[in-house]
Amino acid sequence: MSLTEWSTDILQYDLSDEYSIRKADFAEWGLYCTVYYDMRYVGFFREEEFSSSKISAYWIYKGKAK
């Protein structure tokens, strides 16, 4: 296993041969948060903006599947 320096400019990080994380599209991430955000479970984030352009969101992939 090799260590890769973290950068917001890198779109994908391979975690293993099977798993990776990939930077989420801003619009798609905003839609996901709109649909699945539930204050009962993530209430401590209520002051944060899930779909803020300041936040880099990443999807976990197993092969080509999210």
C-alpha positions in Angstrom: 0.0 0.0 0.0 1.3 3.4 -0.9 0.4 6.7 0.7 -0.9 9.5 -1.6 -0.8 13.1 -0.5 -4.3 14.5 -0.1 -5.4 17.2 -2.5 -8.8 18.6 -3.5 -7.5 18.7 -7.1 -7.3 14.9 -7.2 -10.6 13.4 -8.4 -10.1 9.8 -7.3 -8.2 8.0 -4.6 -7.7 4.2 -4.9 -8.1 2.6 -1.5 -7.5 -0.9 -2.7 -7.8 -2.9 -5.9 -11.6 -3.0 -5.4 -12.5 0.2 -3.6 -11.9 3.9 -4.3 -13.3 7.3 -3.4 -14.2 9.7 -6.1 -15.0 13.4 -5.9 -18.8 13.9 -6.2 -20.4 16.2 -8.7 -21.6 19.4 -6.9 -25.1 19.3 -8.3 -25.5 15.5 -7.7 -24.3 15.8 -4.2 -26.7 18.7 -3.5 -29.6 16.6 -4.8 -28.5 13.6 -2.6 -28.4 15.7 0.5 -31.8 17.3 -0.3 -33.4 13.8 -0.6 -31.6 12.0 2.2 -30.8 14.7 4.8 -32.7 13.9 8.0 -32.2 16.2 11.0 -33.0 13.4 13.5 -29.9 11.5 12.5 -27.5 14.3 11.6 -28.9 17.2 13.7 -25.5 18.2 14.9 -24.6 19.3 11.4 -27.6 21.6 11.1 -25.4 24.7 11.1 -23.3 23.3 8.2 -24.2 23.4 4.6 -24.1 19.9 3.0 -24.1 21.3 -0.5 -21.6 24.1 0.1 -19.1 24.7 -2.7 -16.5 24.9 0.2 -17.0 21.2 1.0 -15.4 18.5 -1.1 -17.8 15.5 -1.1 -16.6 12.0 -2.1 -18.5 8.9 -3.1 -17.2 5.4 -2.1 -17.0 3.1 -5.1 -16.7 -0.7 -5.2 -15.6 -1.2 -8.8 -17.9 1.0 -10.8 -20.8 0.9 -8.3 -21.4 3.7 -5.7 
